[in-house]
Amino acid sequence: MDPTDARQIAIPKVAKGSPADDVRDVGDVILGVGGNPFSYDRRTEMGQALTLAKTDAAQGQLSLNRWRAGGSADVVVTLPVLGTYSATAPCDCPKSKRIPEQGWKALAKRMGDPSYFNQPWYFHPIPRSHNALALRASGDPAYLPTLLF
């Protein structure tokens, strides 16, 4: 039952509009990356492949071996390019700076949507507080109106 022994990743959900929306479906199984099957901990290999794919050199191209309906095929997911970590990461690193900035932007967009207040978890103070703290930690005054709910 050691999870590092698993050599597959089952896809339980695919977000609409995500980079994988047209490439993966619920029930698909990822068997490997970069033209090779997973050979050790698939979480580590997938993480390394994601990091590499988001570099300028890879141009956002993530190659996956996907199993679907009894057959496998190599497919490519195009991800946003974030660049390469600098030698001093996370200090003085443009990529390290972009990652939380994109997260704050996405969180503010989600919190700014009127349907945000109709989610069942909205009424639980912990997620609400964590989301507000994350935006406050950005230091960006543009997010303050989002916090006044």
Long-range contacts (C-beta under 8 A, 24 or more apart in sequence): 3-41, 3-43, 4-40, 4-41, 4-43, 6-42, 7-31, 7-37, 7-38, 7-39, 7-42, 8-38, 8-42, 8-67, 9-38, 9-42, 9-46, 19-77, 19-78, 19-79, 19-80, 20-77, 23-64, 23-66, 23-75, 23-76, 23-77, 24-64, 24-66, 24-75, 24-77, 25-68, 27-68, 28-66, 28-67, 28-68, 29-66, 29-67, 29-68, 30-64, 30-65, 30-66, 30-67, 31-65, 31-66, 31-67, 31-72, 32-64, 32-65, 33-62, 33-63, 33-64, 33-65, 34-63, 35-63, 35-65, 35-74, 36-65, 37-65, 50-79, 53-77, 53-79, 54-79, 54-80, 54-81, 54-82, 54-83, 55-81, 55-82, 55-83, 55-84, 56-81, 56-83, 56-84, 57-84, 100-138, 101-138, 103-134, 104-134, 104-135, 104-138, 104-140, 104-143, 107-131, 107-134, 107-135, 108-135, 108-143, 108-146, 111-135, 111-146, 111-149, 112-146, 117-149
